[in-house]
Amino acid sequence: MSKFEKLIKRIHNLSNDLRFSEIKKILEFYGYVMTSPRGGSSHYTFRKKNSNPITVPKHEPIKKVYIIMIKNIIEGEESDD
């Protein structure tokens, strides 16, 4: 099992120790583009054409509510394939 597959599995299991860099890697794999915050904010927005944007704060570890949103994105992307 590759590192990427292990990371996907951790998201599906709603792991409590995910890092922002791991979330970024997953979302960029699915075609999302990160935009940096303005004015000193710590919230990064990921956008993809024809998809709802997702905003994730760069606090580690990532809170479960954001992991659930990312899990839903992954499941939606996998069902489209």
C-alpha atoms as an extended CHARMM CRD file, in Angstrom:
* protein
*
        81  EXT
         1         1  MET       CA              0.0000000000        0.0000000000        0.0000000000  PROA      1               0.0000000000
         2         2  SER       CA              1.4530000000        3.3620000000       -1.0230000000  PROA      2               0.0000000000
         3         3  LYS       CA              1.7940000000        6.3870000000        1.2710000000  PROA      3               0.0000000000
         4         4  PHE       CA             -1.0130000000        8.0950000000       -0.6250000000  PROA      4               0.0000000000
         5         5  GLU       CA             -3.3530000000        5.1220000000       -0.1380000000  PROA      5               0.0000000000
         6         6  LYS       CA             -2.5010000000        5.0790000000        3.5650000000  PROA      6               0.0000000000
         7         7  LEU       CA             -3.3300000000        8.7780000000        3.7560000000  PROA      7               0.0000000000
         8         8  ILE       CA             -6.7080000000        8.1940000000        2.0680000000  PROA      8               0.0000000000
         9         9  LYS       CA             -7.3820000000        5.3690000000        4.5340000000  PROA      9               0.0000000000
        10        10  ARG       CA             -6.5720000000        7.6830000000        7.4680000000  PROA      10              0.0000000000
        11        11  ILE       CA             -9.0960000000       10.1980000000        6.1530000000  PROA      11              0.0000000000
        12        12  HSD       CA            -11.7540000000        7.4940000000        5.7530000000  PROA      12              0.0000000000
        13        13  ASN       CA            -11.0570000000        6.4370000000        9.3660000000  PROA      13              0.0000000000
        14        14  LEU       CA            -11.3630000000       10.0910000000       10.4960000000  PROA      14              0.0000000000
        15        15  SER       CA             -7.8940000000       10.1320000000       12.0210000000  PROA      15              0.0000000000
        16        16  ASN       CA             -7.2720000000       12.8190000000       14.6430000000  PROA      16              0.0000000000
        17        17  ASP       CA             -3.6520000000       13.5020000000       13.7190000000  PROA      17              0.0000000000
        18        18  LEU       CA             -3.8370000000       14.7480000000       10.1220000000  PROA      18              0.0000000000
        19        19  ARG       CA             -1.6150000000       17.6670000000        9.1480000000  PROA      19              0.0000000000
        20        20  PHE       CA             -2.4480000000       20.5790000000        6.8770000000  PROA      20              0.0000000000
        21        21  SER       CA              0.1970000000       19.4920000000        4.3600000000  PROA      21              0.0000000000
        22        22  GLU       CA             -1.4940000000       16.0880000000        4.0590000000  PROA      22              0.0000000000
        23        23  ILE       CA             -4.8970000000       17.6780000000        3.4940000000  PROA      23              0.0000000000
        24        24  LYS       CA             -3.3790000000       19.9670000000        0.8760000000  PROA      24              0.0000000000
        25        25  LYS       CA             -1.8070000000       17.0030000000       -0.9150000000  PROA      25              0.0000000000
        26        26  ILE       CA             -5.1280000000       15.1300000000       -1.0700000000  PROA      26              0.0000000000
        27        27  LEU       CA             -7.1820000000       18.0870000000       -2.2890000000  PROA      27              0.0000000000
        28        28  GLU       CA             -4.6150000000       19.0540000000       -4.9250000000  PROA      28              0.0000000000
        29        29  PHE       CA             -4.6130000000       15.4370000000       -6.1640000000  PROA      29              0.0000000000
        30        30  TYR       CA             -8.3510000000       15.7800000000       -6.8170000000  PROA      30              0.0000000000
        31        31  GLY       CA             -7.8510000000       19.0080000000       -8.7490000000  PROA      31              0.0000000000
        32        32  TYR       CA             -8.4260000000       21.6480000000       -6.0850000000  PROA      32              0.0000000000
        33        33  VAL       CA             -6.2910000000       24.7900000000       -6.1390000000  PROA      33              0.0000000000
        34        34  MET       CA             -5.3120000000       26.4600000000       -2.8800000000  PROA      34              0.0000000000
        35        35  THR       CA             -5.6010000000       30.2110000000       -2.4790000000  PROA      35              0.0000000000
        36        36  SER       CA             -3.7060000000       31.9400000000        0.2900000000  PROA      36              0.0000000000
        37        37  PRO       CA             -5.5560000000       33.9500000000        2.9110000000  PROA      37              0.0000000000
        38        38  ARG       CA             -5.5090000000       37.7220000000        2.9390000000  PROA      38              0.0000000000
        39        39  GLY       CA             -5.0050000000       40.0240000000        5.8520000000  PROA      39              0.0000000000
        40        40  GLY       CA             -3.2630000000       37.6040000000        8.1830000000  PROA      40              0.0000000000
        41        41  SER       CA             -5.9690000000       34.9590000000        8.2790000000  PROA      41              0.0000000000
        42        42  SER       CA             -5.0550000000       31.3130000000        8.7740000000  PROA      42              0.0000000000
        43        43  HSD       CA             -7.9280000000       29.9710000000        6.6510000000  PROA      43              0.0000000000
        44        44  TYR       CA             -6.9350000000       28.6040000000        3.2370000000  PROA      44              0.0000000000
        45        45  THR       CA             -9.5480000000       28.0830000000        0.5390000000  PROA      45              0.0000000000
        46        46  PHE       CA             -9.4190000000       25.2270000000       -1.9440000000  PROA      46              0.0000000000
        47        47  ARG       CA            -11.3820000000       25.6930000000       -5.1680000000  PROA      47              0.0000000000
        48        48  LYS       CA            -12.2390000000       23.4580000000       -8.0910000000  PROA      48              0.0000000000
        49        49  LYS       CA            -14.3270000000       24.2770000000      -11.1190000000  PROA      49              0.0000000000
        50        50  ASN       CA            -17.9210000000       23.0460000000      -10.7700000000  PROA      50              0.0000000000
        51        51  SER       CA            -17.3940000000       22.1800000000       -7.0860000000  PROA      51              0.0000000000
        52        52  ASN       CA            -18.0860000000       23.9570000000       -3.8480000000  PROA      52              0.0000000000
        53        53  PRO       CA            -15.0140000000       25.5780000000       -2.2940000000  PROA      53              0.0000000000
        54        54  ILE       CA            -13.7190000000       24.2680000000        1.0050000000  PROA      54              0.0000000000
        55        55  THR       CA            -11.9930000000       26.4790000000        3.5750000000  PROA      55              0.0000000000
        56        56  VAL       CA             -9.5890000000       24.8450000000        6.0150000000  PROA      56              0.0000000000
        57        57  PRO       CA             -7.7170000000       26.6380000000        8.8120000000  PROA      57              0.0000000000
        58        58  LYS       CA             -4.0180000000       25.9230000000        9.0410000000  PROA      58              0.0000000000
        59        59  HSD       CA             -4.1380000000       24.7050000000       12.6280000000  PROA      59              0.0000000000
        60        60  GLU       CA             -2.6700000000       21.3450000000       13.4550000000  PROA      60              0.0000000000
        61        61  PRO       CA             -3.9990000000       18.8230000000       13.9760000000  PROA      61              0.0000000000
        62        62  ILE       CA             -6.9070000000       19.4200000000       11.6210000000  PROA      62              0.0000000000
        63        63  LYS       CA            -10.2820000000       19.3790000000       13.3720000000  PROA      63              0.0000000000
        64        64  LYS       CA            -12.6170000000       16.4740000000       12.7100000000  PROA      64              0.0000000000
        65        65  VAL       CA            -15.2930000000       18.6510000000       11.0690000000  PROA      65              0.0000000000
        66        66  TYR       CA            -12.8660000000       19.5090000000        8.2460000000  PROA      66              0.0000000000
        67        67  ILE       CA            -11.7510000000       15.9030000000        7.8900000000  PROA      67              0.0000000000
        68        68  ILE       CA            -15.4010000000       14.8850000000        7.4610000000  PROA      68              0.0000000000
        69        69  MET       CA            -15.8480000000       17.5050000000        4.7190000000  PROA      69              0.0000000000
        70        70  ILE       CA            -12.7180000000       16.2270000000        2.9390000000  PROA      70              0.0000000000
        71        71  LYS       CA            -13.8870000000       12.6260000000        3.3280000000  PROA      71              0.0000000000
        72        72  ASN       CA            -17.1520000000       13.5930000000        1.6140000000  PROA      72              0.0000000000
        73        73  ILE       CA            -15.1930000000       15.2020000000       -1.2330000000  PROA      73              0.0000000000
        74        74  ILE       CA            -13.0900000000       12.0640000000       -1.6790000000  PROA      74              0.0000000000
        75        75  GLU       CA            -16.1590000000        9.8230000000       -1.6860000000  PROA      75              0.0000000000
        76        76  GLY       CA            -17.8090000000       12.0860000000       -4.2450000000  PROA      76              0.0000000000
        77        77  GLU       CA            -14.7330000000       12.0440000000       -6.4680000000  PROA      77              0.0000000000
        78        78  GLU       CA            -14.4270000000        8.2590000000       -6.2210000000  PROA      78              0.0000000000
        79        79  SER       CA            -18.0820000000        7.7760000000       -7.1330000000  PROA      79              0.0000000000
        80        80  ASP       CA            -17.6270000000        9.9720000000      -10.2440000000  PROA      80              0.0000000000
        81        81  ASP       CA            -14.8930000000        7.6610000000      -11.5780000000  PROA      81              0.0000000000
